[in-house]
């Protein structure tokens, strides 16, 4: 990150010309600020994805990071700089799947409900643990990851993916049920349910593991932290367990 | 007179120390560690034959308080790390403390045994049972002195009341009840009753997606047994009165300092998150610790603190890096001196900070084996924030963020402090006074 973050990431105010060129209110749209903000967003989403497998993640930390993501999204929406993903080839899983754990579950459920997951080899594996379906298709997701959200020039496609991206933050803005529960697992009301795991239902903790696996599987984006790599070994092991059950 | 701190002892623990607490007299100092162990130190009594050893703390008792557990329902480990220790006020010869990990609180009794009974009728000195037919006379067993043995035994186990991770326990001034707080709930217990607790605060939203705030710390008022406070990740403190209703979801007082708009950033909320809240001994004030500062609040004024002390303001320009390496989520504790005239909190690079509220002076000291000789005064440290670095100053970029002092404790009556630096426990005392 280097000197780009030497002064922290400040919201641009008219008087604050120190960090960026120019001291105008519109300077929030300057490339360096946008890049910093985007980088912070990416970092935050990766932090949310990386759950400890053996020990419960720290709830306070997760809440603070999620709030930060929400703040960035709000600002980006206000700026009008919220961009959508360019449509990928048919059959490719939406890139928003890479974004956060809850979205992974959401996307998989959509696949089951709306269309057969084309990136899954066999039709029937989609009926089994959805998380596994994602694992072999990791290659499909290894598209240019330099920017998760690229400028979309074609307006027609905006609608579909805007919807997906909205869903990311819908979960954080509590309009829909079930997704953010992956982040804040409501463990006192959910019981281990093998059926729930196999049907990829959210809200039960074992599927939190499944979705956590999805997170690792699909983290083809260059993650800032190297702990992703070491967790892939665990991923293989955990995938074996799920397959055998 | 300004105290001059000197290092009295450095004790190496087997594991990272996770909590430090003096008892009410200051004669005992308890530490908990990441491995679930509790080590208690006792202050040496005055001894004419060893005049220099007065006031030294030596190991008194060591025991395994919590073991690692596995929650089979969730397929998750429950860490044995001791999050907090709180002493009960002493009522007889034995000492009692509460220790807690993420899920279970235990009441431990620490008692001394220095006598042994001899001359039993039904068994020999080596414990073998005597043949009853051989006993022709009865005798009264006599108590004989033996080497001091300190025993720790678990007297109560308070379990299964917390879904989320316990961050605080606090003994009530009534000496009968205590509270335990996790991320979303606070429970009230009676010390004698383990199968029941009362939920007094619940901030869990009906829909977990709406969760934006968690409880970070809670404490009972030192004198008013119906009053407690809890702090949140949004930088607020709520004071609750248990007389007003059974479920204290509505606060009696709400302490929040308005945000300074000129310093607003994406990290504002994170650094405002309160990591510790402590009432003063007098009960008139409370202190909150957020990432960069310590604030003293008058309980009668909710709108803003009466004092704000910067702990390491030079980190403000490094927040993004500290976010990246997760240091921004470090939870520093804070403590009052016995007379409430000074407050102390930790920082990075094994630095800790003390603020003299009356003299309006502050000092940065370092807990380090290399830099302090026993009984020599600690030299104040200074962090250079920019420009030319003077001799003996350390630049911000050279700070070691792995050496963090999260836990400190101050003797209730004297100028003796305990500072936990990773595996090491430092005890400093005031040479002058």
Contacts between the chains, C-beta under 8 A, distances in Angstrom:
chain1	res1	chain2	res2	distance
A	1	B	320	6.2
A	1	B	321	6.3
A	1	B	324	6.5
A	5	B	320	3.6
A	5	B	321	6.1
A	6	B	317	6.3
A	6	B	318	7.7
A	7	B	317	4.9
A	8	B	265	5.7
A	8	B	267	6.6
A	8	B	316	6.6
A	8	B	317	5.5
A	8	B	318	7.0
A	8	B	319	4.3
A	8	B	320	5.4
A	9	B	265	5.7
A	9	B	266	5.3
A	9	B	267	7.1
A	9	B	319	7.6
A	9	B	320	5.5
A	10	B	264	7.5
A	10	B	265	4.7
A	11	B	264	5.4
A	11	B	265	6.1
A	11	B	266	7.4
A	13	B	262	7.1
A	36	B	320	7.9
A	37	B	266	7.6
A	40	B	266	6.1
A	40	B	320	7.0
A	40	B	323	7.7
A	43	B	323	7.4
A	43	B	324	6.2
A	47	B	326	8.0
A	54	B	76	6.6
A	54	B	77	4.9
A	55	B	76	6.3
A	55	B	77	5.1
A	55	B	79	6.1
A	56	B	74	7.5
A	56	B	76	5.2
A	56	B	102	7.9
A	56	B	165	7.1
A	58	B	165	7.5
A	58	B	329	7.3
A	59	B	164	6.0
A	59	B	165	6.9
A	59	B	183	4.5
A	59	B	184	7.8
A	59	B	214	5.8
A	60	B	183	6.2
A	60	B	214	4.9
A	60	B	216	6.3
A	60	B	233	5.4
A	60	B	273	7.2
A	60	B	329	7.5
A	61	B	326	7.7
A	61	B	329	4.9
A	63	B	211	6.1
A	63	B	212	6.5
A	63	B	213	7.0
A	63	B	214	5.4
A	63	B	233	6.0
A	64	B	233	6.0
A	64	B	269	6.7
A	64	B	270	4.9
A	64	B	273	6.3
A	64	B	329	7.0
A	66	B	212	7.8
A	67	B	212	5.8
A	67	B	269	5.7
A	68	B	266	5.7
A	68	B	267	7.5
A	68	B	269	7.2
A	68	B	270	6.8
A	71	B	266	5.8
A	71	B	269	7.5
A	72	B	266	6.4
A	171	B	209	6.1
A	172	B	209	7.2
A	173	B	209	7.9
A	174	B	207	5.7
A	174	B	209	3.8
A	174	B	210	4.4
A	176	B	209	7.6
A	177	B	207	7.0
A	177	B	209	7.2
A	179	B	209	7.0
A	180	B	208	6.3
A	180	B	209	3.9
A	180	B	211	7.5
A	181	B	208	5.1
A	181	B	209	7.0
A	184	B	208	4.8
A	184	B	209	8.0
A	184	B	211	5.2
A	185	B	74	7.9
A	186	B	208	5.1
A	187	B	73	7.7
A	187	B	74	5.6
A	187	B	163	6.0
A	188	B	163	4.3
A	191	B	73	7.0
A	192	B	73	5.9
A	192	B	74	7.9
A	192	B	75	7.9
A	205	B	73	7.8
A	205	B	74	4.9
A	205	B	75	7.2
A	205	B	76	7.9
A	206	B	75	6.8
A	209	B	75	6.8
A	224	B	324	7.1
